[in-house]
């Protein structure tokens, strides 16, 4: 049988295996089982054992081509045997990734890509059963993490394979759906979005934004803020607990800021031109106003009418650290007080800065609000 036709046969076989698994949807507890037991019984187990030995030996040599055929046979004959007490992410997915990266033929790369997508489907369907096999020293299979890996494969590998018909909208959507699943799992299983995937997600955000800057501008700004806030929260969580994790999120945060800066989307002129005509129509939209204040606050738009207008509207809906600082700065800006700062304005400014200090989310924000308060006090005429 020609190699490509044989590959197609295997791909269909795996697809049917996955479809059958979906229809079944049953849970199997493999706790305490050995690979030998999961290879089956009787005549089939002899062939399966041979395939398994070939698979392991080729994998240890990192002979990916020789590793593929026995792995494919096992996935159609005894799929649970390929998940042993090693880290699944370092075996099956590494195998397929290496094959995709080393294969010069685009059709062959596409077939490997399809294999990977089918494996992700299999894992999503059977993660509970697979978790009874996976060594507990490694992270268990979790749907949100599996979806993140699939999103990463599509973004990084799919775009270089013509037959995939790669779409930037799909790459972005895949991460959005994966993160939504992870956020739900965070409430039940303590899962979190890894720094690695945050960085790749924002790359997908940037790529989509570049396809139509006007259409995706607001979404791009929202995604940027959300990614930074996630990094900040995780850095705070790991600050005194796990230095490596802290460094990973710090690096991701830096990458995201670099990607954002390259687009020019955060220029003061661009932000003010975008937000000024939209503040009135979005005067009751808390998320819109908070995003506007945040971006202008950190991108050189302080001491502008647009910034002060956004702060006032946001403050009336719900005070937070940034809009309180903005309200205080407005009181200390002589251009809005007939060219002078009177005592009443300084008292109001101090009140807003005190409120900002109470609403500060971290030590840096508390320190900055305290400095503004001290500045307002220093300027207030003494009786």
Secondary structure, DSSP 8 states (H G I E B T S, - for coil): --HHHHHHHHHHHHHHHHHHHHHH------TT--HHHHT-STHHHHHHHHHHHHHHHHHHTT-HHHHHHHHHHHHHH-GGGG--SS-GGGTHHHHHHHHHHH---HHHHHHHHHHHHHHHHHHHHHHHHHTTTS-TTS----HHHHHHHHHHHHHHTGGG-GGG---HHHHHHHHHHHHHHHHHHHHHH-----HHHHHHHHHHHHHHHHH-HHHHHHHHHHHHHHHHHHHHHHHHHHTTT-HHHHHHHHHHHHHHHHHHHHHTTT-HHHHHHHHHTTTTTTTT-HHHHHHHHHHHHHTT-TTSHHHHHHHHHHHHH---HHHHHHHHHHHT-GGGTTTS--HHHHHHHHHHHHHHHHH-SSHHHHHHHHHHHHHHHHHS---
